[in-house]
Structure formats: structure tokens, C-alpha cells
């Protein structure tokens, strides 16, 4: 059975690809989950319309993410931590702590969007990248100070 993919699917291909799959796989998995359509003339037209709408949505999402990234880069966070000898922290600064501090400033982000490369275990100023939708990455300055 020939189907047209509505979304990227690792095992089969990308959006708009016409793929030949077994009948049961198409009817029981791909079509009910709206991953694919049966390849007909009308479904090809419908897919083209969906591509246009998806492009518009992704552009709008990217613009809003870029705006959010520029607003976030203006903000700097101060996180107070307990410190032991040699200014080493008890524990480390986590992405959840940064997300909570951002929430207090009025930004709602998920902790999984905050990418801390190396764990923050000392006092200082750190630049932390934030992954936003639409392949946009913003950065935020985090000041880790003594409590």
C-alpha cells in the first residue's frame, strides 16, 4: 500500500514522502495515528495544504522564540547557595533552580530547556544556554553567590 507521510518518521522518511508499506502496518498504525495518508490525488492536495500551514506555524513559533530569547538575554539571575571551604557549594545549581528563578521573573520555561553543560559547583558568573522551540537558542547569565 502506498502512503504519504504527514510528519517525519524515523523508520520511513520525511514529510511528503510517498512510501510503500504493508497494508496492516498502514491501516493499523500509520493512518490511525495520523502519521500517513493513503496515497490518492486528494490526499496529495491535502498534504500540500498542511505543509503550507505547518510552515506558517513554524515561522510564527520561531519569531516568538527569538523574541523570548532576546528578552531572556537581558535578564540575569542571582542564585544564593550555601558554601563550604574554598568557596565550593554544598550540592550544585540545577536546571530546576534556574527554571524556578526564571519563573519568579515572569518567564515560564521547562527545566529540560535549560542546558547546563558542566555542573555548577562553585561561586561565580555562568552563561547558561536555553533551548527554545524553532531551533532558537538563548543565553542567560547566572550569578551564584554565597548565602
C-alpha positions in Angstrom: 0.0 0.0 0.0 1.4 3.4 -0.9 1.0 6.1 1.8 2.1 9.7 2.0 3.8 10.7 5.3 2.3 13.7 7.2 5.2 14.0 9.6 8.8 12.9 9.9 9.0 9.3 10.9 12.4 7.8 11.6 11.9 4.4 10.1 10.2 5.6 6.9 11.2 9.1 5.8 10.2 12.7 5.9 7.1 14.8 5.4 5.6 14.4 1.9 7.5 11.2 1.0 5.4 8.5 -0.8 6.3 5.2 0.9 5.3 1.7 0.1 4.4 -0.2 3.3 2.4 -3.3 4.2 -1.4 -3.0 4.3 -1.7 -3.9 8.0 1.0 -1.5 9.1 -0.6 1.3 7.2 -4.2 0.6 8.4 -3.5 -0.3 12.0 -0.6 2.0 12.9 0.2 4.9 10.4 -3.3 6.0 9.4 -5.0 5.9 12.9 -2.1 7.9 14.4 -2.3 10.4 11.6 1.3 9.8 10.6 0.3 9.0 7.0 -2.5 9.2 4.4 -3.4 6.7 1.7 -1.7 8.0 -1.5 -4.6 9.4 -3.6 -4.9 12.6 -5.6 -7.0 14.3 -3.0 -4.6 13.3 -0.2 -1.7 14.8 -2.1 -3.5 18.2 -2.3 -4.4 17.9 1.4 -0.8 17.3 2.3 0.4 20.3 0.3 -2.1 22.5 2.3 -0.8 21.0 5.6 2.8 21.8 4.6 1.8 25.4 4.0 0.1 25.7 7.4 3.0 23.9 9.1 5.4 26.3 7.5 3.4 29.3 8.8 3.2 27.8 12.3 6.9 27.1 12.4 7.8 30.6 11.3 5.4 32.1 13.9 6.9 29.8 16.6 10.4 30.8 15.6 9.6 34.6 15.7 8.1 34.2 19.2 11.1 32.1 20.3 13.5 34.8 19.0 11.6 37.5 20.8 11.6 35.4 24.1 15.4 34.7 23.6 16.1 38.5 23.3 14.1 39.2 26.5 15.7 36.4 28.4 19.2 37.6 27.4 18.5 40.9 29.2 17.8 39.1 32.5 20.4 37.9 34.9 19.6 35.6 37.8 21.2 35.5 41.2 21.1 32.2 43.0 22.2 32.0 46.6 23.8 28.8 47.7 25.4 27.5 50.9 29.2 27.4 50.7 31.8 25.3 52.4 35.6 25.6 52.4 37.4 27.0 49.3 34.0 28.5 48.1 32.7 25.1 47.0 29.0 24.7 47.0 27.0 22.2 49.0 25.4 20.4 46.1 25.2 22.1 42.8 23.0 24.6 40.9 20.4 22.6 38.9 18.3 23.4 35.9 15.2 23.3 38.1 16.7 26.1 40.3 17.3 28.2 37.3 13.8 27.5 36.0 12.3 28.5 39.3 14.3 31.7 39.4 13.1 32.5 35.8 9.5 31.8 36.9 9.9 34.4 39.6 11.0 36.9 36.9 7.9 36.1 34.8 9.3 33.6 32.3 7.8 30.2 32.1 10.3 27.6 30.9 10.6 23.9 31.4 13.8 22.7 33.2 14.6 20.5 30.2 15.0 23.5 28.0 17.9 24.7 30.2 21.2 23.1 29.2 23.9 23.1 31.8 27.0 21.6 30.2 29.1 21.2 33.3 27.5 21.1 36.7 27.8 24.4 38.6 29.6 23.7 41.8 31.4 26.9 42.6 30.7 30.6 43.1 30.9 32.8 40.0 29.1 34.0 36.9 28.0 31.4 34.4 26.4 31.7 30.9 23.8 29.1 30.5 22.2 28.2 27.1 18.5 27.8 26.9 17.0 25.8 24.1 13.7 27.2 22.7 11.3 25.9 20.1 12.1 26.6 16.4 15.8 25.8 16.9 16.4 29.0 18.7 19.0 29.2 21.5 19.2 32.0 24.0 21.6 32.5 26.9 21.2 33.7 30.4 23.7 34.9 33.0 23.5 33.2 36.3 25.3 34.7 39.3 26.0 32.1 42.0 26.6 33.9 45.3 27.2 33.0 48.9 24.0 32.7 51.1 
